[in-house]
Amino acid sequence: METRTLHVGGIDLPNTLQMIGIYRLDPTFDTSPHHFTKAVLTPDGPGTMRLTWNAAGDVTAEAWGSGATWLIENSPRWMGATDDVTGFEPGLNPKVAELWRRHPGLRLPAIGVIWQELALVLLGQRVTTGDAAQQWNRMCRMWGEPAPGPGELLLPPRPEVIAGLSYVELHRLGIERRRADVVVQAAKRADRLEEAAAMSPADAMRRLTALPGMGAWTASATLLASHGDPDTVLLRDYGLPTLVNYAFTGDARHLDPDAGGDEIMLGHLEPWRGQRQRIIRLLYAAGFTAPRRGARQRNPDVRRI
C-alpha cells in the first residue's frame, strides 16, 4: 500500500468526484460523504485508490496494487486540485454568479485513463442511463477481476478480454449488435486509444473519433472524465440542450440536439468559451433538471430477442 496526505481546502470533493463515479450500480467504485474509492486499470497495472477527507480539506490517499504509485501521483488530478479556475467569470450572468456563490468549491477532476471510461460511455449509446448502468454492472461482474486492496470492488474488464468476445456473449448482457461491435473494436484498439490520455483534449478528440462508430458524443463524454477539460461540451446529447436552455430561459420544451438544440445550447454557453463545461457542472451541482414533458424513455431487453 502507498499513501499520501494532501490539503485541498475549499474543494467540494463529493460534487467534484461525481464526474469519475457516475453510476450507483458501478461495481468499480464506492463512495460516502467522506470517502471515495475506485478501481482502475492504470498504465502500470491494476490498482485501487481510496480518498478519505475531513471538513478542513485534509485528504488521505491510499492505493493498492501494481498501479498504486501511478494512482498516488495522479491523486491531485482526481480531486480537481490541478483544475485552474483563472479566467472564469461567473459575473457575466446573474444566475451563473449565484450558482458559483453556492458552489465555489466545484472543480473538474481528471481520472487520466481512457479505456474503462470509454467502455462505460459506449454502453450508454442510444439507451437509457439505467440500462447502461445495468449492462456495465453485468459486464464487470462477468469479465472483471477482484480489485486489489480492501473492500469488494471489481476492476473493469481488461480490453484484451473484451476483444476476444463474440456478439452472442455481449447480447446475453442486453447489448445489441451495433454497440457490441463498437465495444469489441474499441477493445482491439485499446492501446492506441489509451495514448489519448496523454494528449491535449483536441488531439485526444481526433484520436477517439477516428475509430468507426465513435462520434462526437462518445468521444466528448469520455474526455470529460479522462481529461477534466473545462471547455469540453457534450454534443448530440438527448437531454443536455434542453437542460441548459431551461436553466437560462425557463423554457422546458425539449430541444433536439440534431435540429438546432446544440446550437441553442452553445449560444447560451458562448460567453464562457474556454470554461463551458464548468457552467454545465454547476447546473448539475445545483440539481437543475428540466420538467419532463413526455413518457419516460424505455429500451427493449434484447436478451429476449
Rosetta blueprint (number, residue, H / E / L):
1 M L
2 E E
3 T E
4 R E
5 T E
6 L E
7 H E
8 V L
9 G L
10 G L
11 I L
12 D L
13 L H
14 P H
15 N H
16 T H
17 L H
18 Q H
19 M H
20 I H
21 G L
22 I L
23 Y L
24 R L
25 L L
26 D L
27 P L
28 T L
29 F E
30 D E
31 T E
32 S E
33 P L
34 H L
35 H E
36 F E
37 T E
38 K E
39 A E
40 V E
41 L E
42 T E
43 P L
44 D L
45 G E
46 P E
47 G E
48 T E
49 M E
50 R E
51 L E
52 T E
53 W E
54 N L
55 A L
56 A L
57 G L
58 D E
59 V E
60 T E
61 A E
62 E E
63 A E
64 W E
65 G L
66 S L
67 G L
68 A H
69 T H
70 W H
71 L H
72 I H
73 E H
74 N H
75 S H
76 P H
77 R H
78 W H
79 M L
80 G L
81 A L
82 T L
83 D L
84 D L
85 V L
86 T L
87 G L
88 F L
89 E L
90 P H
91 G H
92 L H
93 N L
94 P H
95 K H
96 V H
97 A H
98 E H
99 L H
100 W H
101 R H
102 R H
103 H L
104 P L
105 G L
106 L L
107 R L
108 L L
109 P L
110 A L
111 I L
112 G L
113 V L
114 I L
115 W H
116 Q H
117 E H
118 L H
119 A H
120 L H
121 V H
122 L H
123 L H
124 G L
125 Q L
126 R L
127 V L
128 T L
129 T H
130 G H
131 D H
132 A H
133 A H
134 Q H
135 Q H
136 W H
137 N H
138 R H
139 M H
140 C H
141 R H
142 M H
143 W H
144 G L
145 E L
146 P E
147 A L
148 P L
149 G L
150 P L
151 G L
152 E L
153 L L
154 L E
155 L L
156 P L
157 P L
158 R L
159 P H
160 E H
161 V H
162 I H
163 A H
164 G L
165 L L
166 S L
167 Y H
168 V H
169 E H
170 L H
171 H H
172 R L
173 L L
174 G L
175 I L
176 E L
177 R H
178 R H
179 R H
180 A H
181 D H
182 V H
183 V H
184 V H
185 Q H
186 A H
187 A H
188 K H
189 R L
190 A H
191 D H
192 R H
193 L H
194 E H
195 E H
196 A H
197 A H
198 A H
199 M L
200 S L
201 P H
202 A H
203 D H
204 A H
205 M H
206 R H
207 R H
208 L H
209 T H
210 A L
211 L L
212 P L
213 G L
214 M L
215 G L
216 A H
217 W H
218 T H
219 A H
220 S H
221 A H
222 T H
223 L H
224 L H
225 A H
226 S H
227 H L
228 G L
229 D L
230 P L
231 D L
232 T L
233 V L
234 L L
235 L L
236 R L
237 D L
238 Y L
239 G L
240 L H
241 P H
242 T H
243 L H
244 V H
245 N H
246 Y H
247 A H
248 F H
249 T H
250 G L
251 D L
252 A L
253 R L
254 H L
255 L L
256 D L
257 P H
258 D H
259 A H
260 G H
261 G H
262 D H
263 E H
264 I H
265 M H
266 L H
267 G H
268 H H
269 L H
270 E H
271 P H
272 W H
273 R L
274 G L
275 Q L
276 R H
277 Q H
278 R H
279 I H
280 I H
281 R H
282 L H
283 L H
284 Y H
285 A H
286 A L
287 G L
288 F L
289 T L
290 A L
291 P L
292 R L
293 R L
294 G L
295 A L
296 R L
297 Q L
298 R L
299 N L
300 P L
301 D L
302 V H
303 R H
304 R H
305 I L
